[in-house]
Amino acid sequence: MHAAIDVDALARRIVVRHREAGYLRLELPAEICHAAATAAIEQGLRQVTGVYRVSTYPADCRLSIRYDAHVCGVADVARGLRALLGQLPVPEAPTSPVAAPTAPPALVPPGLSPLLRDVGAKVRGVLGGLRAQVEHMRNPATTGSSGSLQSKLRPIVANALTEKAVINFLNDLVAFYLIKTHWELISQRWLKDPVKYANAWLTVFYLVFLLVRYRKSIAKAQPRIAAPADVQP
């Protein structure tokens, strides 16, 4: 069954969105983008000489046509489409409209409510314990068991972060770097001919002497941070 369609009005509402040699993309009016009409448009345009591919996209109200530009042109495609506009079928109305069933609201089954509450309580307990551990690590208590690992590590860390300890570490680092840099000279020349390179050996011994004397003086003068006294319960 075909309804009376105003072909001129429909033709004026068809918009060319893209055009190039052998390709044409059109935007169609929404009322002819139902399944029956788009199927008729595809079948009819394929009968135009030179047209070899027709694709419709009803959801986007779009029509794309590919044709052989040596056989036909845009005017031939337009005439073929206009001739189809007056013959397009209209969508059939449903004979007995039935209301679509509404989905029931998503509810948690009664048996799962206590289970979810228990899981939530356990999760909150675990998170609370982790939060307490983090706070304890950030703000350790001044009193505690003398055998706790934290009380033993605290003075070691404090002594390792002093200015003198950092200077000692840098001195050792420089010494190892010098040894690594001059290792080839030490192993290939200085050891094989120590008399010839006596000045280099004297320099090495003198630097080692200064380093050892400095470390001994620091060890005597540097105060140690004592561990916290035992707390009687």
Backbone as CSV, one residue per row, in Angstrom:
resi,resn,N_x,N_y,N_z,CA_x,CA_y,CA_z,C_x,C_y,C_z
1,MET,0.843,-1.178,0.000,0.000,0.000,0.000,0.887,1.239,0.000
2,HIS,0.587,2.203,-0.860,1.371,3.405,-0.978,0.513,4.593,-0.590
3,ALA,1.058,5.521,0.151,0.359,6.736,0.546,0.740,7.852,-0.404
4,ALA,-0.072,8.876,-0.391,0.201,10.033,-1.236,1.384,10.795,-0.654
5,ILE,2.446,10.874,-1.421,3.667,11.501,-0.961,3.948,12.709,-1.832
6,ASP,4.279,13.814,-1.198,4.647,15.024,-1.916,6.096,14.868,-2.371
7,VAL,6.265,14.434,-3.630,7.585,14.124,-4.142,8.464,15.368,-4.182
8,ASP,7.903,16.508,-4.596,8.703,17.729,-4.692,9.211,18.170,-3.317
9,ALA,8.345,18.076,-2.299,8.763,18.488,-0.952,9.857,17.569,-0.418
10,LEU,9.691,16.264,-0.671,10.717,15.324,-0.220,12.045,15.551,-0.949
11,ALA,11.977,15.796,-2.260,13.189,15.985,-3.046,13.960,17.224,-2.578
12,ARG,13.242,18.277,-2.182,13.919,19.483,-1.719,14.590,19.278,-0.355
13,ARG,14.120,18.302,0.398,14.683,18.060,1.733,15.860,17.082,1.716
14,ILE,16.153,16.503,0.565,17.312,15.630,0.448,18.560,16.504,0.307
15,VAL,19.528,16.287,1.181,20.721,17.137,1.245,21.935,16.318,0.817
16,VAL,22.759,16.927,-0.040,24.012,16.295,-0.452,25.075,16.596,0.610
17,ARG,25.554,15.564,1.277,26.575,15.729,2.316,27.992,15.545,1.783
18,HIS,28.141,14.709,0.774,29.473,14.516,0.196,29.308,14.061,-1.241
19,ARG,30.204,14.612,-2.081,30.120,14.289,-3.508,31.523,14.265,-4.095
20,GLU,31.813,13.196,-4.817,33.060,13.077,-5.559,32.820,12.150,-6.726
21,ALA,33.812,11.982,-7.564,33.640,11.156,-8.760,33.355,9.713,-8.365
22,GLY,32.169,9.232,-8.718,31.794,7.847,-8.449,31.209,7.614,-7.071
23,TYR,31.038,8.682,-6.266,30.506,8.490,-4.908,29.606,9.660,-4.550
24,LEU,28.499,9.322,-3.877,27.529,10.333,-3.455,26.950,9.921,-2.115
25,ARG,26.958,10.860,-1.156,26.357,10.600,0.148,25.281,11.641,0.402
26,LEU,24.063,11.137,0.729,22.899,12.002,0.892,22.315,11.845,2.282
27,GLU,21.650,12.910,2.727,20.870,12.864,3.967,19.393,12.875,3.590
28,LEU,18.661,11.869,4.059,17.260,11.677,3.683,16.327,12.207,4.759
29,PRO,15.111,12.571,4.401,14.104,12.937,5.406,13.797,11.750,6.307
30,ALA,13.468,12.036,7.540,13.273,10.967,8.517,12.092,10.070,8.172
31,GLU,11.037,10.623,7.506,9.838,9.805,7.267,10.042,8.728,6.223
32,ILE,11.116,8.756,5.466,11.368,7.686,4.492,12.582,6.850,4.907
33,CYS,12.898,6.872,6.193,14.047,6.100,6.672,13.613,4.875,7.466
34,HIS,12.393,4.384,7.236,11.988,3.129,7.862,12.435,1.966,6.987
35,ALA,12.325,0.769,7.531,12.901,-0.414,6.878,12.336,-0.648,5.483
36,ALA,11.019,-0.529,5.305,10.410,-0.817,4.005,10.863,0.190,2.954
37,ALA,10.936,1.466,3.346,11.318,2.489,2.372,12.794,2.369,1.983
38,THR,13.666,2.144,2.942,15.084,2.041,2.605,15.378,0.805,1.748
39,ALA,14.635,-0.282,2.018,14.813,-1.467,1.172,14.393,-1.178,-0.263
40,ALA,13.281,-0.426,-0.445,12.827,-0.086,-1.796,13.816,0.847,-2.484
41,ILE,14.409,1.791,-1.722,15.388,2.701,-2.312,16.622,1.932,-2.777
42,GLU,17.113,1.004,-1.966,18.285,0.228,-2.358,17.997,-0.585,-3.616
43,GLN,16.854,-1.258,-3.620,16.529,-2.105,-4.770,16.324,-1.266,-6.034
44,GLY,15.671,-0.106,-5.897,15.400,0.719,-7.076,16.645,1.367,-7.640
45,LEU,17.545,1.880,-6.769,18.739,2.548,-7.272,19.706,1.568,-7.923
46,ARG,19.675,0.309,-7.494,20.555,-0.671,-8.133,20.147,-0.942,-9.580
47,GLN,18.929,-0.537,-9.946,18.483,-0.725,-11.324,18.990,0.375,-12.240
48,VAL,19.527,1.456,-11.656,20.067,2.537,-12.480,21.372,2.053,-13.115
49,THR,21.521,2.259,-14.396,22.715,1.803,-15.106,23.952,2.525,-14.578
50,GLY,24.953,1.756,-14.172,26.199,2.312,-13.651,26.305,2.266,-12.142
51,VAL,25.190,2.166,-11.424,25.200,2.090,-9.965,25.510,0.650,-9.568
52,TYR,26.543,0.454,-8.740,26.909,-0.899,-8.339,26.881,-1.122,-6.824
53,ARG,26.653,-0.084,-6.054,26.538,-0.293,-4.606,25.666,0.808,-4.012
54,VAL,24.695,0.376,-3.205,23.803,1.300,-2.503,23.709,0.843,-1.057
55,SER,23.957,1.765,-0.135,23.902,1.448,1.294,23.069,2.501,1.994
56,THR,22.142,2.032,2.810,21.305,2.942,3.589,21.597,2.747,5.067
57,TYR,21.486,3.842,5.800,21.704,3.848,7.251,20.508,4.560,7.891
58,PRO,19.434,3.812,8.154,18.206,4.451,8.648,18.401,5.219,9.955
59,ALA,19.219,4.689,10.860,19.387,5.368,12.141,19.997,6.749,11.964
60,ASP,20.842,6.930,10.925,21.479,8.228,10.670,20.813,9.005,9.548
61,CYS,19.726,8.440,8.976,19.040,9.074,7.841,20.041,9.363,6.715
62,ARG,20.839,8.360,6.377,21.924,8.564,5.429,21.853,7.517,4.323
63,LEU,22.237,7.932,3.135,22.235,7.061,1.961,23.546,7.302,1.210
64,SER,24.274,6.216,0.919,25.510,6.332,0.150,25.394,5.500,-1.118
65,ILE,25.896,6.076,-2.215,25.764,5.455,-3.529,27.124,5.480,-4.202
66,ARG,27.525,4.342,-4.724,28.747,4.258,-5.515,28.356,3.832,-6.931
67,TYR,28.927,4.548,-7.916,28.569,4.302,-9.304,29.793,4.490,-10.185
68,ASP,29.679,3.997,-11.408,30.747,4.141,-12.391,30.577,5.488,-13.078
69,ALA,31.523,6.413,-12.829,31.387,7.764,-13.369,31.478,7.792,-14.884
70,HIS,31.996,6.729,-15.503,32.075,6.690,-16.961,30.772,6.218,-17.591
71,VAL,29.890,5.681,-16.788,28.629,5.145,-17.322,27.460,6.073,-16.999
72,CYS,27.436,6.609,-15.768,26.346,7.504,-15.372,26.913,8.636,-14.537
73,GLY,26.066,9.614,-14.256,26.480,10.772,-13.483,25.534,11.028,-12.329
74,VAL,25.789,12.148,-11.646,24.955,12.502,-10.502,23.517,12.757,-10.941
75,ALA,23.335,13.352,-12.102,21.982,13.647,-12.575,21.189,12.366,-12.791
76,ASP,21.824,11.327,-13.305,21.126,10.056,-13.509,20.716,9.444,-12.173
77,VAL,21.608,9.510,-11.159,21.272,8.984,-9.840,20.135,9.783,-9.222
78,ALA,20.169,11.109,-9.376,19.113,11.955,-8.810,17.764,11.668,-9.460
79,ARG,17.753,11.493,-10.772,16.491,11.175,-11.446,15.958,9.819,-10.982
80,GLY,16.856,8.850,-10.806,16.397,7.545,-10.341,15.825,7.610,-8.934
81,LEU,16.456,8.387,-8.053,15.956,8.512,-6.693,14.632,9.254,-6.666
82,ARG,14.496,10.309,-7.468,13.227,11.064,-7.500,12.086,10.203,-7.999
83,ALA,12.390,9.341,-8.966,11.336,8.469,-9.477,10.875,7.485,-8.419
84,LEU,11.730,7.159,-7.469,11.355,6.204,-6.422,10.548,6.849,-5.304
85,LEU,10.663,8.174,-5.133,10.028,8.826,-3.986,8.509,8.653,-3.983
86,GLY,7.895,8.679,-5.140,6.444,8.524,-5.187,5.969,7.098,-5.030
87,GLN,6.892,6.144,-4.991,6.496,4.747,-4.914,6.895,4.096,-3.586
88,LEU,7.394,4.894,-2.678,7.886,4.309,-1.431,6.714,3.881,-0.554
89,PRO,6.819,2.715,0.075,5.758,2.266,0.997,5.854,3.020,2.315
90,VAL,4.709,3.052,3.000,4.662,3.672,4.321,4.746,2.575,5.358
91,PRO,5.247,2.868,6.535,5.313,1.825,7.573,3.926,1.410,8.012
92,GLU,3.754,0.098,8.221,2.471,-0.439,8.640,2.280,-0.230,10.130
93,ALA,1.087,0.250,10.474,0.785,0.467,11.883,0.471,-0.871,12.541
94,PRO,0.816,-1.072,13.757,0.503,-2.335,14.445,-0.992,-2.491,14.612
95,THR,-1.513,-3.705,14.374,-2.947,-3.983,14.444,-3.473,-3.884,15.865
96,SER,-2.766,-4.374,16.807,-3.213,-4.326,18.205,-2.026,-3.909,19.068
97,PRO,-1.904,-2.625,19.283,-0.758,-2.182,20.082,-0.797,-2.754,21.484
98,VAL,0.308,-3.272,21.905,0.425,-3.860,23.233,1.521,-3.098,23.975
99,ALA,1.166,-2.667,25.117,2.134,-1.916,25.914,3.292,-2.828,26.308
100,ALA,4.455,-2.306,26.139,5.630,-3.095,26.500,5.681,-3.274,28.005
101,PRO,5.949,-4.483,28.438,5.999,-4.703,29.885,7.138,-3.910,30.510
102,THR,6.835,-3.299,31.595,7.852,-2.524,32.309,8.659,-3.455,33.181
103,ALA,9.947,-3.224,33.166,10.831,-4.068,33.958,10.657,-3.751,35.428
104,PRO,10.590,-4.752,36.284,10.444,-4.497,37.718,11.683,-3.807,38.256
105,PRO,11.515,-2.987,39.250,12.687,-2.316,39.819,13.667,-3.330,40.393
106,ALA,14.928,-3.010,40.180,15.976,-3.904,40.662,16.053,-3.818,42.176
107,LEU,15.729,-4.927,42.809,15.743,-4.980,44.271,16.726,-6.049,44.725
108,VAL,17.300,-5.830,45.835,18.185,-6.832,46.420,17.315,-7.910,47.067
109,PRO,17.521,-9.181,46.727,16.739,-10.236,47.373,16.867,-10.152,48.885
110,PRO,15.759,-10.458,49.590,15.802,-10.325,51.056,16.912,-11.143,51.688
111,GLY,17.200,-12.316,51.127,18.220,-13.157,51.739,19.620,-12.592,51.616
112,LEU,19.828,-11.686,50.650,21.163,-11.138,50.459,21.435,-9.917,51.323
113,SER,20.388,-9.291,51.875,20.600,-8.072,52.661,21.493,-8.312,53.866
114,PRO,21.234,-9.323,54.724,22.155,-9.550,55.853,23.568,-9.888,55.389
115,LEU,23.675,-10.647,54.278,24.993,-11.012,53.783,25.769,-9.771,53.353
116,LEU,25.099,-8.859,52.645,25.770,-7.637,52.223,26.167,-6.790,53.414
117,ARG,25.319,-6.758,54.438,25.677,-5.983,55.624,26.896,-6.577,56.308
118,ASP,26.967,-7.920,56.377,28.130,-8.563,57.008,29.406,-8.276,56.211
119,VAL,29.318,-8.371,54.866,30.491,-8.094,54.045,30.935,-6.649,54.217
120,GLY,29.957,-5.730,54.250,30.304,-4.328,54.439,30.966,-4.082,55.784
121,ALA,30.477,-4.759,56.826,31.079,-4.585,58.149,32.504,-5.119,58.172
122,LYS,32.745,-6.267,57.521,34.096,-6.820,57.484,35.045,-5.913,56.718
123,VAL,34.569,-5.368,55.599,35.415,-4.471,54.815,35.751,-3.226,55.613
124,ARG,34.760,-2.682,56.303,35.037,-1.493,57.124,36.026,-1.812,58.237
125,GLY,35.921,-3.021,58.815,36.868,-3.397,59.858,38.289,-3.505,59.342
126,VAL,38.443,-4.119,58.148,39.778,-4.244,57.567,40.363,-2.876,57.250
127,LEU,39.540,-1.989,56.662,40.023,-0.648,56.343,40.378,0.123,57.598
128,GLY,39.594,-0.066,58.659,39.924,0.603,59.904,41.244,0.126,60.490
129,GLY,41.495,-1.200,60.401,42.767,-1.722,60.891,43.949,-1.192,60.092
130,LEU,43.798,-1.128,58.766,44.874,-0.583,57.935,45.126,0.881,58.246
131,ARG,44.033,1.632,58.465,44.204,3.045,58.794,44.931,3.212,60.118
132,ALA,44.615,2.362,61.089,45.289,2.452,62.389,46.773,2.120,62.263
133,GLN,47.110,1.119,61.428,48.510,0.769,61.237,49.280,1.917,60.584
134,VAL,48.648,2.559,59.596,49.311,3.677,58.928,49.536,4.829,59.897
135,GLU,48.525,5.144,60.715,48.681,6.216,61.688,49.751,5.875,62.716
136,HIS,49.833,4.584,63.105,50.842,4.183,64.080,52.248,4.312,63.498
137,MET,52.388,4.000,62.194,53.689,4.128,61.560,54.074,5.593,61.378
138,ARG,53.071,6.437,61.108,53.373,7.851,60.936,53.663,8.531,62.260
139,ASN,52.978,8.154,63.332,53.156,8.752,64.648,53.435,7.646,65.658
140,PRO,54.653,7.107,65.674,54.939,6.006,66.590,54.862,6.478,68.034
141,ALA,54.447,5.593,68.904,54.319,5.927,70.323,55.698,6.027,70.953
142,THR,55.814,6.887,71.962,57.100,7.074,72.634,57.418,5.926,73.568
143,THR,56.412,5.222,74.014,56.626,4.088,74.906,56.292,2.816,74.177
144,GLY,56.978,1.767,74.581,56.683,0.496,73.939,57.605,-0.561,74.469
145,SER,57.474,-1.734,73.971,58.279,-2.850,74.419,59.713,-2.663,73.958
146,SER,60.676,-2.983,74.851,62.081,-2.812,74.506,62.515,-3.787,73.431
147,GLY,61.795,-4.880,73.266,62.192,-5.857,72.269,61.514,-5.658,70.936
148,SER,60.690,-4.614,70.791,59.998,-4.399,69.535,60.983,-3.994,68.449
149,LEU,60.685,-4.383,67.232,61.568,-4.090,66.111,61.675,-2.588,65.872
150,GLN,60.555,-1.907,66.075,60.567,-0.467,65.833,61.485,0.261,66.793
151,SER,61.483,-0.127,68.072,62.344,0.529,69.060,63.808,0.263,68.796
152,LYS,64.124,-0.888,68.158,65.516,-1.201,67.840,65.984,-0.473,66.585
153,LEU,65.085,-0.300,65.632,65.479,0.318,64.383,65.540,1.832,64.466
154,ARG,64.779,2.432,65.391,64.705,3.884,65.449,66.072,4.525,65.690
155,PRO,66.893,4.088,66.671,68.208,4.726,66.842,69.161,4.470,65.677
156,ILE,69.028,3.294,65.040,69.904,3.007,63.908,69.607,3.967,62.761
157,VAL,68.327,4.169,62.496,67.949,5.084,61.421,68.358,6.507,61.757
158,ALA,68.183,6.890,63.033,68.548,8.247,63.436,70.040,8.488,63.280
159,ASN,70.880,7.497,63.660,72.328,7.655,63.514,72.762,7.667,62.053
160,ALA,72.037,6.909,61.206,72.415,6.828,59.799,72.085,8.104,59.034
161,LEU,71.191,8.933,59.579,70.778,10.136,58.870,71.453,11.389,59.399
162,THR,72.457,11.266,60.233,73.174,12.434,60.723,74.096,12.983,59.635
163,GLU,74.544,14.217,59.845,75.409,14.864,58.850,76.726,14.114,58.684
164,LYS,77.337,13.686,59.803,78.606,12.986,59.729,78.478,11.668,58.983
165,ALA,77.364,10.955,59.207,77.169,9.680,58.520,77.041,9.886,57.014
166,VAL,76.352,10.957,56.620,76.215,11.234,55.194,77.562,11.585,54.582
167,ILE,78.380,12.377,55.306,79.707,12.736,54.792,80.583,11.493,54.656
168,ASN,80.523,10.594,55.644,81.297,9.352,55.560,80.899,8.519,54.351
169,PHE,79.619,8.446,54.128,79.139,7.670,52.988,79.637,8.271,51.671
170,LEU,79.604,9.601,51.557,80.080,10.241,50.335,81.584,10.048,50.156
171,ASN,82.342,10.098,51.264,83.780,9.849,51.163,84.073,8.444,50.659
172,ASP,83.342,7.451,51.206,83.527,6.072,50.736,83.163,5.937,49.264
173,LEU,82.108,6.650,48.876,81.677,6.579,47.481,82.747,7.147,46.553
174,VAL,83.375,8.249,46.964,84.438,8.834,46.152,85.649,7.892,46.079
175,ALA,85.976,7.251,47.208,87.105,6.327,47.213,86.874,5.154,46.267
176,PHE,85.691,4.570,46.321,85.382,3.467,45.409,85.403,3.924,43.955
177,TYR,84.955,5.143,43.708,84.963,5.656,42.332,86.392,5.821,41.828
178,LEU,87.282,6.339,42.681,88.670,6.502,42.267,89.345,5.157,42.001
179,ILE,89.032,4.168,42.851,89.595,2.837,42.630,89.106,2.252,41.315
180,LYS,87.820,2.398,41.056,87.262,1.862,39.812,87.864,2.563,38.593
181,THR,88.035,3.883,38.681,88.563,4.633,37.548,90.015,4.267,37.247
182,HIS,90.825,4.040,38.322,92.251,3.776,38.145,92.598,2.294,38.238
183,TRP,91.588,1.422,38.200,91.869,0.002,38.391,92.768,-0.561,37.291
184,GLU,92.573,-0.115,36.076,93.409,-0.625,34.978,94.858,-0.191,35.171
185,LEU,95.075,1.051,35.612,96.441,1.503,35.872,97.065,0.725,37.039
186,ILE,96.269,0.475,38.083,96.793,-0.240,39.251,97.203,-1.656,38.878
187,SER,96.326,-2.360,38.129,96.586,-3.773,37.836,97.581,-3.974,36.701
188,GLN,97.618,-3.065,35.728,98.469,-3.268,34.559,99.826,-2.569,34.648
189,ARG,99.955,-1.495,35.474,101.218,-0.740,35.503,101.793,-0.613,36.909
190,TRP,100.996,-0.096,37.854,101.537,0.215,39.171,102.035,-1.042,39.894
191,LEU,101.280,-2.139,39.791,101.703,-3.360,40.473,102.905,-4.021,39.779
192,LYS,102.987,-3.890,38.475,104.082,-4.532,37.744,105.406,-3.784,37.923
193,ASP,105.328,-2.496,38.113,106.571,-1.713,38.261,106.351,-0.686,39.374
194,PRO,106.327,-1.117,40.662,106.034,-0.197,41.754,107.085,0.884,41.936
195,VAL,108.354,0.597,41.567,109.413,1.606,41.726,109.194,2.764,40.753
196,LYS,108.845,2.427,39.548,108.635,3.460,38.532,107.461,4.352,38.901
197,TYR,106.437,3.748,39.500,105.240,4.518,39.861,105.170,4.727,41.369
198,ALA,106.325,4.964,41.971,106.372,5.158,43.419,105.577,6.382,43.848
199,ASN,105.588,7.452,43.038,104.844,8.656,43.408,103.341,8.385,43.475
200,ALA,102.830,7.517,42.581,101.402,7.173,42.602,101.064,6.376,43.852
201,TRP,101.970,5.420,44.239,101.713,4.636,45.441,101.778,5.506,46.699
202,LEU,102.709,6.458,46.746,102.779,7.356,47.898,101.507,8.187,48.020
203,THR,100.981,8.613,46.889,99.718,9.372,46.918,98.578,8.514,47.432
204,VAL,98.514,7.276,47.002,97.458,6.374,47.460,97.563,6.130,48.958
205,PHE,98.764,5.837,49.445,98.938,5.581,50.877,98.581,6.810,51.711
206,TYR,98.941,7.976,51.212,98.658,9.195,51.962,97.151,9.449,52.031
207,LEU,96.451,9.240,50.935,95.002,9.437,50.938,94.300,8.426,51.842
208,VAL,94.777,7.182,51.825,94.187,6.167,52.712,94.453,6.537,54.165
209,PHE,95.658,7.032,54.457,95.984,7.457,55.819,95.055,8.588,56.289
210,LEU,94.823,9.576,55.432,93.924,10.672,55.792,92.499,10.170,56.014
211,LEU,92.045,9.257,55.182,90.686,8.744,55.315,90.515,7.962,56.612
212,VAL,91.500,7.109,56.935,91.412,6.313,58.163,91.466,7.216,59.392
213,ARG,92.362,8.217,59.382,92.468,9.108,60.528,91.187,9.912,60.725
214,TYR,90.583,10.334,59.624,89.321,11.084,59.715,88.217,10.215,60.298
215,ARG,88.141,8.971,59.853,87.086,8.081,60.353,87.276,7.797,61.843
216,LYS,88.519,7.626,62.264,88.751,7.364,63.686,88.386,8.567,64.549
217,SER,88.727,9.773,64.071,88.387,10.968,64.848,86.887,11.169,64.928
218,ILE,86.177,10.847,63.853,84.716,10.973,63.867,84.108,9.948,64.795
219,ALA,84.656,8.752,64.811,84.102,7.705,65.669,84.249,8.065,67.141
220,LYS,85.309,8.770,67.515,85.508,9.152,68.910,84.633,10.347,69.304
221,ALA,84.469,11.292,68.368,83.775,12.536,68.720,82.266,12.470,68.502
222,GLN,81.777,11.589,67.647,80.351,11.586,67.311,79.530,10.977,68.429
223,PRO,78.538,11.725,68.949,77.678,11.159,69.994,76.699,10.173,69.388
224,ARG,76.423,9.144,70.106,75.465,8.133,69.663,74.113,8.405,70.273
225,ILE,73.071,8.196,69.499,71.706,8.352,69.997,71.299,7.056,70.652
226,ALA,71.074,7.116,71.918,70.779,5.908,72.673,69.377,5.436,72.363
227,ALA,69.207,4.136,72.512,67.877,3.549,72.344,67.014,3.944,73.511
228,PRO,65.689,4.015,73.323,64.799,4.382,74.416,64.896,3.377,75.556
229,ALA,64.831,3.902,76.757,64.930,3.051,77.946,63.731,2.118,78.038
230,ASP,63.981,0.986,78.687,62.889,0.034,78.856,61.816,0.637,79.750
231,VAL,60.578,0.350,79.388,59.441,0.853,80.164,58.855,-0.300,80.944
232,GLN,58.817,-0.130,82.222,58.244,-1.179,83.056,56.733,-1.121,82.964
233,PRO,56.075,-2.231,82.870,54.593,-2.225,82.791,54.003,-1.734,84.086
